[in-house]
Amino acid sequence: MKLPWLKSALEQDGPILSVYLDTTRTDPNAAAELSIRWEQLRTQLASEGAPQALLDDIHRTVQLPSTIGGRHGRAILASSSQILVDRVLPVPPYQDLADWGDNAALLPLLQLTPYAVSQLLIEVDRAGADLLLRAPENPAIDQAPNSVAEAESVDGGHDELHKARLGGGSQHGWRSNNYEARVEDSWERNAEAVAEKVNKLVMEHKPDMVILTGDVRAQALLKAELGQEALTRLHTAAGGTRGVSLERASFREELARVTQEFIERNQQNLAEQFREHQARDAASIAGAEEVARALERGQVEELVFTPGREPDNIEHLLRKAILTDAGVSALQDSYGAIPEGIGALLRWRDGATPSNRAASMTGDSAREDAVDPDRDRALSRDQQASELSR
């Protein structure tokens, strides 16, 4: 995942304040508990020298309820004079954290990259559609403004929407057939109007997922009009109705299920890509020292790390990756074990690039420990004789 919006915050002179909080408010006591946890972190930051005026600004930000429902979090990075980054997180951070130091604390934010999924939700009927766009910087999909777009409605303007009923009367014969043809034409023209807006949004914002729900016939007509960029991102969610989908718990559960399947598939694809590069062209490496060297040479296209197994210098590696325009992705341990919890997909490689393909992504910790580059290096004849004489 590319993170260009974070780079400017890392280029600021320190000290930098970093705050990560679980801001979930799903029960009556949550607001009071959040206030207590924040006050504890605030006291810590004040003792470390963070300016009171800045802490007052962050206090107001933290206490303001987010429009997102369910479990979520907040990430705030600030210089001594201003808030640099304020992001609602689609899931809570692994743990609350507050830091006032020379550099921003990045790990709590980047551990959550698998969940940073942008989505365009289309609630369609035969008259048009409601379009709701959410991005990782504001995961609230229901009626919440964000920096990308707001909810929009598209109506095709063709209002002959209902076919003639079966039975006697003047709607029989050629008049009925003609009327039904006009109805079908209205549906198709309305689908074209919706598709034009959807295609424009997809090309402009490149959402990770385009999620379609609503009237089944209208869905089919819309799919026939969507461009390739939208179709490659398209997923369907059952049970939605235009204007009311997100008011139903059953549909919110369906939306969460479709999203989770997408996240799991992305994680599996990332693990497979890493393994394939190891096996085919050695365009991926693993290990803290190897990754650090590749970052210094500007070779890293994507830094990949395992939450909970990060090396001690993870903050330095994450910072270096973002400042060299590399992507960063967290890969859960269940999808494959990376030696030392960190690896990288490379932009290029040469004779100076370390190779450790045998150890990487095996899923077998014993095999990983068995591969020791120093121990298993090729020995000269004199070195072999020396080893045997011991």
N, C-alpha and C positions, 0 to 999 in steps of 0.2 A: 504494500500500500504506500503510495506516494503521499507525502505530508508537507507540501510547499507552504501551507499556511502557518506551520510551526517554525519554519526556518528563521523568519524575522525576529521571533521572540528569543531564539538562541543567539542571535547576533547582538542582542542588547548587552551593555555592560552590567556586571553584577553590582551588588548582590541581587538575587532573584528570589522572590517568594513563590513557593509551590504549595497548593492546597488541593487535596483530593478527599472527597466526602461521599458517603452513602447518603443521598438525600431522599430516599424512599419515604413516602407518606401514606402507606397503605393501611395504617391502623390509627385509632384516635390518639395514641400516645407518641406517635412518630415525630410530630413537630416539636414536642417538648424534649424528646431524646436527642433530636438533631441539635437543638439549641444547646444542650448540655455538652455534647461532643464538640461542637464548634467552640464553645467558650474555653474548653480545655486546650484545644489547639491554639486558640487565640492567645491564651496566657503563655503557652510555650513560645509562640512567635514573638510576643512582646519581650520576653526574657532574652531572646536571641538578638534583639535590636530592631525588629521590624517597626516601621513608623506607625504611630497610632492613627494618623489620618488614613493611611492605606488600609489598616485593619478595620476602620469604621466603614470604608467603602465595601470591603469584602463582606463584612457583617451584613450590610443591607442586601448584597447580592445573594448570600447564602440563605437568608431568611425569606427571600421572595420565593413563593411556591412556583415550581415548574408546571407547565401545562401537560407534561408527559404523565401518563398514568403508570401504575405498576412499579416494579423495582427499577431504579435508575441512580445515577450519581452526578457529581459535579467536579470539573477540573478547572482550576484557576491558576494562572501564572501571572506574576506582576513584577514590575521594577519598583524601585523605591518611590516612584511618583505616579505610576498609572498601572491599571490592569491591562495586560498584554493579550491574554487568552482567557476566555470564559466560555466553557463548553458544557452543555448537558451531555451526560454519558448514557448510552442506551442500556447499560447494566451498571451496577455499583462497582467501584474499584475493589480489588482484592482486600484492601484494608485502608482505613483512613490514614492520611499522612499530611504533615505540615513541615515545611522546611524553609529556612532563610539562609541561603548560601550563595556561593560564587556562581553556581550554574543552576538552571532549572532541573528539577527532578522529573525524569521522563518515564521511568519504568511503570509507575501505576497507570499512566495513560496508555502506553503502547502495549501493555499486556492485554488490552481490550480490543486490539485491532480486528480480531475476527468478527466482532459484533458491530463494527462501524459500517453498516450497510445502508446505502441510499436507495429509496424506493419511490416509484410513482404508482399510486393506487388509482385505478380507474373503476368507478361504479357506473355501469352503463345500463341504459334502458333504450327503448326504441325511439325516444325523442332526443336523446343526447347522452351526456355523461357528466359526472362530477369527477374532477381530477385533483388529487391531493399528493403533494410532493414533500418528502421528508429527506433530510440529509443527516450525516453523522454529527454535524454541529448542533442540530436540534432534532432529536429523535421523535418529537411529538408529531404524529401523522394526522391527528384529528383536529381540524379547525384551528391550527396553531401557526401563526406567521413565523417564517424563518428567513434566513438571508438568501435563500434560493428562489422560493416562490410561495405564493399563498394558494389556498384552495380556489379552484376555478370551476365554473360550470360552463359546459358547451351544449347549446341547443341548436339542432340543425335547422330549425325554422320551417320544417315540413311537418304539417300538423294532421295529415290524414293517417292516423296511427292504428285504427282498429278496423279489422275486416268485417264484412257483412255477416250477420248471423244466419244460420241455416233456418229455413222455414218459408212460409208463403209471403206474398207481397211483391212489391215492385223491384226488390233487390235481386230477383231471379234473372237468369238469362244473361244477355250481353251486358246489361247495365251492371249486374253484380260482378261479372268478370272484369269489366273496365274499372270499377271502383276498387276491386281487390288489387288490380295491377297498380293503380295509383298509390295504394297503401304500401305495397312492396317497394315501390319507387321512393316513397317518403322515407321508409326505413333505411334504404340504401344511401340516400342523399344525407340523412342525418349521421349515418356511420362514417361517410366520407368527411363530414365536418369535424367529427370527433377525431378521426385518424389524422387529419391535417394538424390539429393542435397537439396531439400526442407525439407525432413524428417530430414536430418542431421542438417540444420540450426535451425529448430524448436526445436529439442532436445537440441541443444547447447545454444540457446538464449531465448527460451520460449516467443516468441512475443505474445502480447495480441490478435492480430488479424492476420490471414493469409487471404489476399484479392486477389481473383483470377479474372482476366479479360482476354479478348482476344478471339481467335477463339473458337466457341462454341463446335465443335467436339473435339478439343484438350483439352478443359476444362473437358469434360466428360471422356476422356481417362486418364487424370491426376488424377482426383478424384478417379478413380478406383485403382490407384497405391499408393495413399497417406496413410501414417500411421495414427493411431488413434489420436495421439497428434496433428497432423496437421488438421485432419478432425474436431476435437472438436473446433478448432479456426477459421474454414473456413467461409468466407463471399465472396459473389460475387458482382462485380461492373460492370455494363453494359457499353458498349461503348469504351472499351479499345482496343488498337492495339499495338502489340509488337514494342517497340522502339519509339513510338510517343505519347503514351497515355497522358503523363503529359504535353505535349505541347498544349493540347486542353483544353480550358476553360470548356467545357461541361463535360469532364471526371474529371477534378479537382473538379467541383461541385458535381459530383456523388460520388467521393471519400470522400468529406466532409460530404455528406448526410449519407453514410454508417457509417462513423466514429461517427457522432453525434448520430445516432440511437444506436450504441454500448455504447456510454457514458451514454445516457439516460437509457438504460436497466441496466447498471451497478449500476447507482444511485438507480433505483427502487429495484434492488435485495438487495442492501445494506440496504435500508429502511425496506424491508420485513424481512431480516435476523434479524435486530435489534428488530422489533416487535415480531417476532416468539420467540426469546430468552426471551423477557419480558413475553410473555404469557405462554411459555412452561416450561422453566427450570430456569428462572431468571438469565440467564448467560449474561445479559447485565444490565448496570446501567446508570443513568443519573444524571446530576448536578455537578457543579464544585467541591464541597467539597467531594462528594462521589467518583468522578473520581480521585481526588488528593490522597485520602486514598488508592484506589486500585493501583495507580501507585507506591506509596511508598512501597506497599507489593509485587510488581512485578506481579500483577494479570492481567494486561491489555494486551490483544492480539491485539486489534485494537482500537485506539482512533478515535472517530467520532465527528466532530464538524460542526456547521452551519456557513458559512461565513456571516458576518454582525451581528451575534448574539453571538459572542464569549464572554466568561467571561473575567474579568479584568486580571486574571492571566493566560491567554491563552499561552503566550510565555513560561512560566515556565512549563506548562503542556505538551506542544509540545516538549520541550527540554527533559523533563523527559521520555516521551514516546520513543523517538528515542534512548536515552541512555540505556533504558531497552529493546531494540530490539522489541518494539511494532510497529505495523503498524500505519499509520495515513491516514485518509480519510476525505475529506470535503464532506458534504451532503447538497445539496441545500434545502432551507426551503420548497420549493414546494413539496418535496417528503415525508415530515413528520416533525412535530415540536418536537424537543428534548428540554426538560426543561433546561433552562439556556444556551442553545445553545451548550451543550457538553455532550457526553456519551461515553461508552466504551463497547466493546465486551470482555468478560473475558476468560482467560485461565483456570481458576478454581474458585470455590467459596466455602466458608465455613460459619460457623455460625456467623463470624465477618463481613461478607460481607453485606453492606447495600442493602436493597431491596426497590425499588420504582417503581415497575412494573406498578402500576395503573396510574402513571402520565406520563409515557414515550411514545413518539411517537403517541400521540393521534390525533394530527392535530387540537386540540380544545384548544385554549389558555385559555379559561375560565375554562375548566376542569383542566388544568395544575395549574392555580392559586388556584383552589379550594382545591388541595391536598397539605396540609401542614404537614410534618412529625411531627413537634413539637405539632401542634394543634390537630392532629388526632391520637396521640399516645394513647395506652390503659392506663386508669387511675385505680388506686386502689380504694377501697371503700371509704377510708378517703379522697382521692383526689377528688372523685366524689362529696362527701358531701360538701367539701370546695368550689368546683366550683358552686354548686347549691345554696350555702348560700350567694354568692356575689350579 
